Amino acid sequence: MKLRITPLNFATTFFLLAAAYIWIFGAHIAGRPLESWSGTIGWIFLLFAFVVFFLDLIFRNFFAELKKLWIVELCFIALVAVIFLLVK
């Protein structure tokens, strides 16, 4: 199996690191600690990491060429960011 670095690999790593950081140091929003929500937020980031990892596997099966895979995954990340900003 050939190791291929893709944008969703970076996103999965970010979510795993964010979950670990929140479990170790706790969640803080606007300088206030959220002691009771830190575990829940950590589990949510782990769920995000799992979903992104699964999507990466799906995209790898559909797009064999690395250049097309990068383009599709970057467009997917941009689409998710735009939807997030519209909902926010």
C-alpha positions in Angstrom: 0.0 0.0 0.0 1.3 3.4 -1.0 1.3 6.2 1.5 -0.4 9.3 0.1 -0.7 12.5 2.0 -4.0 14.3 1.4 -5.8 17.4 2.8 -8.2 15.2 4.8 -5.2 13.6 6.5 -4.2 17.0 7.8 -7.8 17.6 8.9 -7.9 14.2 10.7 -4.7 15.0 12.5 -6.0 18.4 13.5 -9.1 16.9 15.0 -7.2 14.3 16.9 -4.7 16.9 18.3 -7.6 19.2 19.3 -9.4 16.3 21.1 -6.2 15.4 23.0 -5.5 19.1 23.8 -9.0 19.6 25.2 -8.8 16.4 27.3 -5.4 17.4 28.7 -6.0 21.2 29.3 -9.8 21.5 29.2 -12.0 23.6 27.0 -11.9 27.4 27.4 -14.3 29.7 25.6 -13.8 33.5 26.0 -11.4 32.9 28.9 -13.9 30.9 31.0 -13.1 27.2 31.6 -15.8 24.7 30.8 -15.1 21.9 33.2 -18.2 19.9 32.7 -18.1 20.1 28.9 -14.5 19.3 28.2 -15.1 15.5 27.9 -18.1 16.0 25.6 -16.2 18.4 23.3 -13.3 16.0 23.2 -15.6 13.2 22.1 -17.1 15.4 19.4 -13.7 16.1 18.0 -12.9 12.4 18.0 -16.2 11.8 16.1 -15.2 14.5 13.6 -11.8 12.8 13.1 -13.5 9.5 12.5 -15.9 10.9 9.9 -13.1 12.8 8.1 -10.9 9.6 8.1 -13.8 7.6 6.6 -14.5 10.3 4.0 -10.8 10.2 3.1 -11.0 6.5 2.5 -14.1 6.9 0.3 -12.5 9.6 -1.8 -9.4 7.5 -2.2 -11.5 4.7 -3.7 -13.2 7.0 -6.2 -10.2 9.0 -7.3 -7.1 7.0 -8.0 -5.0 9.9 -9.4 -3.4 11.9 -6.6 -3.9 15.3 -8.3 -7.6 14.8 -8.7 -7.9 13.5 -5.2 -6.2 16.7 -3.8 -8.5 18.9 -5.9 -11.7 17.1 -4.8 -10.7 17.1 -1.1 -9.7 20.7 -1.2 -13.1 21.6 -2.8 -14.8 19.5 -0.2 -13.0 21.4 2.6 -13.9 24.7 1.0 -17.5 23.7 0.7 -17.7 22.7 4.3 -16.1 25.9 5.4 -18.6 28.0 3.3 -21.5 26.1 4.7 -20.2 26.5 8.3 -19.8 30.3 7.8 -23.3 30.5 6.3 -24.9 28.7 9.2 -22.9 30.6 11.7 
